[in-house]
């Protein structure tokens, strides 16, 4: 994920860590607290 340091969010960092750990799927009930994480691409 190529982004400037100012635009990297906690959700981006969590998604990158999970991807680095080999996680392919996350099962959760989405809502306000998970919206940023579920919108990471």
PDB file of N, H, CA, C and O in Angstrom:
ATOM      1  N   UNK A   1       0.847  -1.160   0.000  1.00  0.00           N
ATOM      2  CA  UNK A   1       0.000   0.000   0.000  1.00  0.00           C
ATOM      3  C   UNK A   1       0.900   1.233   0.000  1.00  0.00           C
ATOM      4  O   UNK A   1       1.584   1.493   0.989  1.00  0.00           O
ATOM      5  N   UNK A   2       0.908   1.977  -1.068  1.00  0.00           N
ATOM      6  H   UNK A   2       0.352   1.766  -1.872  1.00  0.00           H
ATOM      7  CA  UNK A   2       1.752   3.152  -1.210  1.00  0.00           C
ATOM      8  C   UNK A   2       0.971   4.392  -0.803  1.00  0.00           C
ATOM      9  O   UNK A   2       0.116   4.866  -1.552  1.00  0.00           O
ATOM     10  N   UNK A   3       1.266   4.921   0.390  1.00  0.00           N
ATOM     11  H   UNK A   3       1.960   4.536   0.998  1.00  0.00           H
ATOM     12  CA  UNK A   3       0.605   6.132   0.858  1.00  0.00           C
ATOM     13  C   UNK A   3       1.628   7.000   1.562  1.00  0.00           C
ATOM     14  O   UNK A   3       2.645   6.509   2.051  1.00  0.00           O
ATOM     15  N   UNK A   4       1.351   8.300   1.609  1.00  0.00           N
ATOM     16  H   UNK A   4       0.525   8.699   1.212  1.00  0.00           H
ATOM     17  CA  UNK A   4       2.223   9.175   2.379  1.00  0.00           C
ATOM     18  C   UNK A   4       1.982   8.919   3.859  1.00  0.00           C
ATOM     19  O   UNK A   4       0.927   8.414   4.242  1.00  0.00           O
ATOM     20  N   UNK A   5       2.959   9.265   4.692  1.00  0.00           N
ATOM     21  H   UNK A   5       3.817   9.675   4.381  1.00  0.00           H
ATOM     22  CA  UNK A   5       2.839   9.019   6.126  1.00  0.00           C
ATOM     23  C   UNK A   5       1.624   9.713   6.735  1.00  0.00           C
ATOM     24  O   UNK A   5       1.021   9.184   7.668  1.00  0.00           O
ATOM     25  N   UNK A   6       1.253  10.896   6.219  1.00  0.00           N
ATOM     26  H   UNK A   6       1.744  11.325   5.460  1.00  0.00           H
ATOM     27  CA  UNK A   6       0.132  11.631   6.785  1.00  0.00           C
ATOM     28  C   UNK A   6      -1.199  10.912   6.570  1.00  0.00           C
ATOM     29  O   UNK A   6      -2.117  11.079   7.373  1.00  0.00           O
ATOM     30  N   UNK A   7      -1.323  10.116   5.504  1.00  0.00           N
ATOM     31  H   UNK A   7      -0.576   9.981   4.852  1.00  0.00           H
ATOM     32  CA  UNK A   7      -2.613   9.505   5.194  1.00  0.00           C
ATOM     33  C   UNK A   7      -2.740   8.063   5.681  1.00  0.00           C
ATOM     34  O   UNK A   7      -3.774   7.436   5.448  1.00  0.00           O
ATOM     35  N   UNK A   8      -1.734   7.522   6.341  1.00  0.00           N
ATOM     36  H   UNK A   8      -0.893   8.031   6.530  1.00  0.00           H
ATOM     37  CA  UNK A   8      -1.811   6.154   6.846  1.00  0.00           C
ATOM     38  C   UNK A   8      -2.606   6.160   8.149  1.00  0.00           C
ATOM     39  O   UNK A   8      -2.278   6.883   9.089  1.00  0.00           O
ATOM     40  N   UNK A   9      -3.656   5.341   8.189  1.00  0.00           N
ATOM     41  H   UNK A   9      -3.923   4.753   7.425  1.00  0.00           H
ATOM     42  CA  UNK A   9      -4.498   5.262   9.381  1.00  0.00           C
ATOM     43  C   UNK A   9      -4.162   4.017  10.182  1.00  0.00           C
ATOM     44  O   UNK A   9      -3.435   3.140   9.717  1.00  0.00           O
ATOM     45  N   UNK A  10      -4.697   3.951  11.384  1.00  0.00           N
ATOM     46  H   UNK A  10      -5.288   4.663  11.762  1.00  0.00           H
ATOM     47  CA  UNK A  10      -4.525   2.758  12.216  1.00  0.00           C
ATOM     48  C   UNK A  10      -5.125   1.556  11.503  1.00  0.00           C
ATOM     49  O   UNK A  10      -4.557   0.464  11.538  1.00  0.00           O
ATOM     50  N   UNK A  11      -6.271   1.750  10.855  1.00  0.00           N
ATOM     51  H   UNK A  11      -6.732   2.637  10.827  1.00  0.00           H
ATOM     52  CA  UNK A  11      -6.912   0.655  10.133  1.00  0.00           C
ATOM     53  C   UNK A  11      -5.999   0.136   9.018  1.00  0.00           C
ATOM     54  O   UNK A  11      -5.914  -1.072   8.795  1.00  0.00           O
ATOM     55  N   UNK A  12      -5.314   1.055   8.318  1.00  0.00           N
ATOM     56  H   UNK A  12      -5.383   2.036   8.499  1.00  0.00           H
ATOM     57  CA  UNK A  12      -4.366   0.641   7.277  1.00  0.00           C
ATOM     58  C   UNK A  12      -3.247  -0.198   7.878  1.00  0.00           C
ATOM     59  O   UNK A  12      -2.855  -1.219   7.312  1.00  0.00           O
ATOM     60  N   UNK A  13      -2.739   0.231   9.013  1.00  0.00           N
ATOM     61  H   UNK A  13      -3.058   1.060   9.472  1.00  0.00           H
ATOM     62  CA  UNK A  13      -1.648  -0.491   9.663  1.00  0.00           C
ATOM     63  C   UNK A  13      -2.091  -1.871  10.129  1.00  0.00           C
ATOM     64  O   UNK A  13      -1.352  -2.843   9.975  1.00  0.00           O
ATOM     65  N   UNK A  14      -3.291  -1.967  10.699  1.00  0.00           N
ATOM     66  H   UNK A  14      -3.892  -1.177  10.825  1.00  0.00           H
ATOM     67  CA  UNK A  14      -3.823  -3.261  11.148  1.00  0.00           C
ATOM     68  C   UNK A  14      -4.023  -4.185   9.951  1.00  0.00           C
ATOM     69  O   UNK A  14      -3.664  -5.361  10.010  1.00  0.00           O
ATOM     70  N   UNK A  15      -4.591  -3.666   8.869  1.00  0.00           N
ATOM     71  H   UNK A  15      -4.883  -2.711   8.821  1.00  0.00           H
ATOM     72  CA  UNK A  15      -4.804  -4.481   7.672  1.00  0.00           C
ATOM     73  C   UNK A  15      -3.471  -4.977   7.115  1.00  0.00           C
ATOM     74  O   UNK A  15      -3.367  -6.132   6.701  1.00  0.00           O
ATOM     75  N   UNK A  16      -2.449  -4.115   7.102  1.00  0.00           N
ATOM     76  H   UNK A  16      -2.534  -3.177   7.438  1.00  0.00           H
ATOM     77  CA  UNK A  16      -1.129  -4.533   6.626  1.00  0.00           C
ATOM     78  C   UNK A  16      -0.523  -5.612   7.522  1.00  0.00           C
ATOM     79  O   UNK A  16       0.068  -6.570   7.024  1.00  0.00           O
ATOM     80  N   UNK A  17      -0.664  -5.465   8.833  1.00  0.00           N
ATOM     81  H   UNK A  17      -1.144  -4.687   9.238  1.00  0.00           H
ATOM     82  CA  UNK A  17      -0.125  -6.470   9.760  1.00  0.00           C
ATOM     83  C   UNK A  17      -0.822  -7.814   9.582  1.00  0.00           C
ATOM     84  O   UNK A  17      -0.174  -8.860   9.595  1.00  0.00           O
ATOM     85  N   UNK A  18      -2.145  -7.786   9.415  1.00  0.00           N
ATOM     86  H   UNK A  18      -2.672  -6.936   9.404  1.00  0.00           H
ATOM     87  CA  UNK A  18      -2.891  -9.031   9.215  1.00  0.00           C
ATOM     88  C   UNK A  18      -2.491  -9.692   7.901  1.00  0.00           C
ATOM     89  O   UNK A  18      -2.334 -10.912   7.844  1.00  0.00           O
ATOM     90  N   UNK A  19      -2.327  -8.899   6.850  1.00  0.00           N
ATOM     91  H   UNK A  19      -2.455  -7.909   6.897  1.00  0.00           H
ATOM     92  CA  UNK A  19      -1.909  -9.446   5.557  1.00  0.00           C
ATOM     93  C   UNK A  19      -0.507 -10.035   5.656  1.00  0.00           C
ATOM     94  O   UNK A  19      -0.245 -11.101   5.099  1.00  0.00           O
ATOM     95  N   UNK A  20       0.393  -9.355   6.357  1.00  0.00           N
ATOM     96  H   UNK A  20       0.180  -8.489   6.809  1.00  0.00           H
ATOM     97  CA  UNK A  20       1.751  -9.867   6.541  1.00  0.00           C
ATOM     98  C   UNK A  20       1.764 -11.175   7.326  1.00  0.00           C
ATOM     99  O   UNK A  20       2.646 -12.013   7.140  1.00  0.00           O
ATOM    100  N   UNK A  21       0.771 -11.343   8.209  1.00  0.00           N
ATOM    101  H   UNK A  21       0.054 -10.663   8.360  1.00  0.00           H
ATOM    102  CA  UNK A  21       0.669 -12.570   9.002  1.00  0.00           C
ATOM    103  C   UNK A  21      -0.006 -13.700   8.227  1.00  0.00           C
ATOM    104  O   UNK A  21      -0.119 -14.819   8.727  1.00  0.00           O
ATOM    105  N   UNK A  22      -0.455 -13.406   7.005  1.00  0.00           N
ATOM    106  H   UNK A  22      -0.364 -12.497   6.599  1.00  0.00           H
ATOM    107  CA  UNK A  22      -1.065 -14.435   6.176  1.00  0.00           C
ATOM    108  C   UNK A  22      -2.575 -14.548   6.288  1.00  0.00           C
ATOM    109  O   UNK A  22      -3.172 -15.476   5.742  1.00  0.00           O
ATOM    110  N   UNK A  23      -3.195 -13.615   6.988  1.00  0.00           N
ATOM    111  H   UNK A  23      -2.710 -12.862   7.432  1.00  0.00           H
ATOM    112  CA  UNK A  23      -4.653 -13.638   7.146  1.00  0.00           C
ATOM    113  C   UNK A  23      -5.298 -13.314   5.805  1.00  0.00           C
ATOM    114  O   UNK A  23      -4.969 -12.308   5.176  1.00  0.00           O
ATOM    115  N   UNK A  24      -6.208 -14.160   5.375  1.00  0.00           N
ATOM    116  H   UNK A  24      -6.475 -14.978   5.885  1.00  0.00           H
ATOM    117  CA  UNK A  24      -6.891 -13.962   4.098  1.00  0.00           C
ATOM    118  C   UNK A  24      -8.333 -13.490   4.282  1.00  0.00           C
ATOM    119  O   UNK A  24      -8.856 -12.761   3.438  1.00  0.00           O
ATOM    120  N   UNK A  25      -8.977 -13.894   5.371  1.00  0.00           N
ATOM    121  H   UNK A  25      -8.552 -14.486   6.057  1.00  0.00           H
ATOM    122  CA  UNK A  25     -10.381 -13.540   5.608  1.00  0.00           C
ATOM    123  C   UNK A  25     -10.554 -13.094   7.050  1.00  0.00           C
ATOM    124  O   UNK A  25      -9.919 -13.620   7.963  1.00  0.00           O
ATOM    125  N   UNK A  26     -11.429 -12.111   7.234  1.00  0.00           N
ATOM    126  H   UNK A  26     -11.945 -11.683   6.492  1.00  0.00           H
ATOM    127  CA  UNK A  26     -11.806 -11.658   8.572  1.00  0.00           C
ATOM    128  C   UNK A  26     -13.320 -11.738   8.650  1.00  0.00           C
ATOM    129  O   UNK A  26     -14.028 -11.149   7.834  1.00  0.00           O
ATOM    130  N   UNK A  27     -13.801 -12.465   9.629  1.00  0.00           N
ATOM    131  H   UNK A  27     -13.226 -12.944  10.291  1.00  0.00           H
ATOM    132  CA  UNK A  27     -15.239 -12.594   9.822  1.00  0.00           C
ATOM    133  C   UNK A  27     -15.636 -11.726  11.001  1.00  0.00           C
ATOM    134  O   UNK A  27     -15.125 -11.904  12.107  1.00  0.00           O
ATOM    135  N   UNK A  28     -16.544 -10.787  10.772  1.00  0.00           N
ATOM    136  H   UNK A  28     -16.958 -10.641   9.874  1.00  0.00           H
ATOM    137  CA  UNK A  28     -16.977  -9.884  11.833  1.00  0.00           C
ATOM    138  C   UNK A  28     -18.312  -9.271  11.464  1.00  0.00           C
ATOM    139  O   UNK A  28     -18.731  -9.294  10.307  1.00  0.00           O
ATOM    140  N   UNK A  29     -18.953  -8.736  12.448  1.00  0.00           N
ATOM    141  H   UNK A  29     -18.612  -8.718  13.388  1.00  0.00           H
ATOM    142  CA  UNK A  29     -20.156  -7.950  12.220  1.00  0.00           C
ATOM    143  C   UNK A  29     -19.683  -6.516  12.094  1.00  0.00           C
ATOM    144  O   UNK A  29     -19.157  -5.943  13.048  1.00  0.00           O
ATOM    145  N   UNK A  30     -19.870  -5.939  10.923  1.00  0.00           N
ATOM    146  H   UNK A  30     -20.297  -6.405  10.148  1.00  0.00           H
ATOM    147  CA  UNK A  30     -19.362  -4.584  10.710  1.00  0.00           C
ATOM    148  C   UNK A  30     -20.253  -3.554  11.375  1.00  0.00           C
ATOM    149  O   UNK A  30     -21.451  -3.760  11.571  1.00  0.00           O
ATOM    150  N   UNK A  31     -19.646  -2.473  11.705  1.00  0.00           N
ATOM    151  H   UNK A  31     -18.673  -2.306  11.546  1.00  0.00           H
ATOM    152  CA  UNK A  31     -20.348  -1.362  12.332  1.00  0.00           C
ATOM    153  C   UNK A  31     -19.394  -0.190  12.409  1.00  0.00           C
ATOM    154  O   UNK A  31     -18.322  -0.206  11.804  1.00  0.00           O
ATOM    155  N   UNK A  32     -19.782   0.805  13.140  1.00  0.00           N
ATOM    156  H   UNK A  32     -20.653   0.818  13.631  1.00  0.00           H
ATOM    157  CA  UNK A  32     -19.007   2.043  13.196  1.00  0.00           C
ATOM    158  C   UNK A  32     -17.531   1.806  13.526  1.00  0.00           C
ATOM    159  O   UNK A  32     -16.662   2.421  12.909  1.00  0.00           O
ATOM    160  N   UNK A  33     -17.237   0.939  14.473  1.00  0.00           N
ATOM    161  H   UNK A  33     -17.944   0.439  14.974  1.00  0.00           H
ATOM    162  CA  UNK A  33     -15.859   0.763  14.907  1.00  0.00           C
ATOM    163  C   UNK A  33     -15.017  -0.011  13.905  1.00  0.00           C
ATOM    164  O   UNK A  33     -13.790   0.068  13.959  1.00  0.00           O
ATOM    165  N   UNK A  34     -15.629  -0.755  12.996  1.00  0.00           N
ATOM    166  H   UNK A  34     -16.626  -0.820  12.952  1.00  0.00           H
ATOM    167  CA  UNK A  34     -14.872  -1.553  12.021  1.00  0.00           C
ATOM    168  C   UNK A  34     -14.950  -1.003  10.609  1.00  0.00           C
ATOM    169  O   UNK A  34     -14.331  -1.570   9.709  1.00  0.00           O
ATOM    170  N   UNK A  35     -15.682   0.076  10.377  1.00  0.00           N
ATOM    171  H   UNK A  35     -16.184   0.536  11.109  1.00  0.00           H
ATOM    172  CA  UNK A  35     -15.863   0.580   9.015  1.00  0.00           C
ATOM    173  C   UNK A  35     -14.533   0.886   8.328  1.00  0.00           C
ATOM    174  O   UNK A  35     -14.348   0.521   7.166  1.00  0.00           O
ATOM    175  N   UNK A  36     -13.616   1.538   9.012  1.00  0.00           N
ATOM    176  H   UNK A  36     -13.766   1.834   9.955  1.00  0.00           H
ATOM    177  CA  UNK A  36     -12.332   1.872   8.376  1.00  0.00           C
ATOM    178  C   UNK A  36     -11.546   0.625   8.017  1.00  0.00           C
ATOM    179  O   UNK A  36     -10.875   0.599   6.985  1.00  0.00           O
ATOM    180  N   UNK A  37     -11.613  -0.398   8.837  1.00  0.00           N
ATOM    181  H   UNK A  37     -12.158  -0.376   9.675  1.00  0.00           H
ATOM    182  CA  UNK A  37     -10.883  -1.629   8.551  1.00  0.00           C
ATOM    183  C   UNK A  37     -11.513  -2.379   7.393  1.00  0.00           C
ATOM    184  O   UNK A  37     -10.788  -2.906   6.550  1.00  0.00           O
ATOM    185  N   UNK A  38     -12.821  -2.447   7.319  1.00  0.00           N
ATOM    186  H   UNK A  38     -13.411  -2.018   8.003  1.00  0.00           H
ATOM    187  CA  UNK A  38     -13.471  -3.174   6.244  1.00  0.00           C
ATOM    188  C   UNK A  38     -13.380  -2.447   4.916  1.00  0.00           C
ATOM    189  O   UNK A  38     -13.565  -3.064   3.867  1.00  0.00           O
ATOM    190  N   UNK A  39     -13.099  -1.154   4.934  1.00  0.00           N
ATOM    191  H   UNK A  39     -12.949  -0.653   5.786  1.00  0.00           H
ATOM    192  CA  UNK A  39     -12.961  -0.383   3.710  1.00  0.00           C
ATOM    193  C   UNK A  39     -11.538  -0.361   3.171  1.00  0.00           C
ATOM    194  O   UNK A  39     -11.306   0.190   2.095  1.00  0.00           O
ATOM    195  N   UNK A  40     -10.579  -0.942   3.885  1.00  0.00           N
ATOM    196  H   UNK A  40     -10.768  -1.390   4.759  1.00  0.00           H
ATOM    197  CA  UNK A  40      -9.190  -0.984   3.394  1.00  0.00           C
ATOM    198  C   UNK A  40      -9.122  -1.895   2.178  1.00  0.00           C
ATOM    199  O   UNK A  40      -9.780  -2.934   2.119  1.00  0.00           O
ATOM    200  N   UNK A  41      -8.332  -1.493   1.233  1.00  0.00           N
ATOM    201  H   UNK A  41      -7.798  -0.649   1.280  1.00  0.00           H
ATOM    202  CA  UNK A  41      -8.189  -2.360   0.053  1.00  0.00           C
ATOM    203  C   UNK A  41      -6.737  -2.547  -0.275  1.00  0.00           C
ATOM    204  O   UNK A  41      -6.407  -3.244  -1.234  1.00  0.00           O
TER     205      UNK A  41
END
